[in-house]
Amino acid sequence: MPKTKTAEKSARSSARKAQRNKAVKSGVKSKVTRAEKLVAAKKGEDAAVAVTEAISSLDKAAKRKVIHANTAARKKSRLMKKLNASNKK
């Protein structure tokens, strides 16, 4: 339990931020998963649109410091690699 007023306020603020971050992370994961499924199913145009949306959400999450910038870059790279591989075949 927080002992001081500032510690109490900090705990409330931290809880709000954690809730917001959880929602953002969940949305990012959903978009990335959707994109990966479409790429695996080889739905060309739909997959490209889904990958673009996923990349956008990853960039926004990294900009807001919800996820680390390198994590976003790694996930974007892997998504594009999968998309390009599915387009070649």
N, C-alpha and C positions, 0 to 999 in steps of 0.2 A: 504494500500500500504506500502511495506517495505521502510524504510527511509535510511538504510545504505547498503553498498555493501554486507556485510556479511548476512544481512537479506534477500537481494534479492537472493543471492546464496542459502541460506537456503530454501527459498520458491521454487526455481527451483528444488532443491534436493528432497524436500518433495513431490512435484508434481510427480517427476519420481518414487519415492518409492511407492506412492499411486497407480499409474498406474500399477506398477509391482505387488503390493499386491492384487489389484483388479483382475488381471488375474489369479493369483495363487488361490485366494479364489473361483473364478468362476469354475476353474478346479476341485477343491476339492468338491465343491457342486455337480457338474455334476457326478463325480465318485460315491459319496455317494448315490445320488438319483438313479443312475443306479443300484447300488448294492441292494438298498432297494426294487426296483421294481422286480429284479430277485429273491430275497428272497421271496417276497410276491407271485410271480408266481410259486414258488417251483421248480425252475430249478436248481437242486442240484449242478452239476459240474460248470455250468456257474456262479451261484451265489457265489460259493466259490472263484472262480477266481476273480470275480468282487469285492468281499469283501476284498480280499488280495490287489488288486490294490487301493481300497479306503483307506485302512489302511496305505498303503505305502505313498500315497499322503498326508494323514493327518499328518503322522510323518514328512515328508519333510517340510510341511507348518509350523508345530510347531518348527522344528529345525531352520527355517529361521525367526522365531518370527512373522510370518504373522498371525497366530492364537495362542492363549494361549495354553500352554501345557496341562492344565487341560481340556480345551474344546476338544482338540484332543483325550485325554484319554476317556472322557465321550462319544464322538461320536463313538469311536472304540468299547467301551464296549457295547453300545446299538446295534451296528451293529452285533457284535458277538452273543449277546443275541438273536437277531432275527434269525440269521442263525442257531444257535443251536436249537432253538425252532422249526424251520421249518424242520430240519433234524430228530427230534424225532417223528414227526407225520407221 
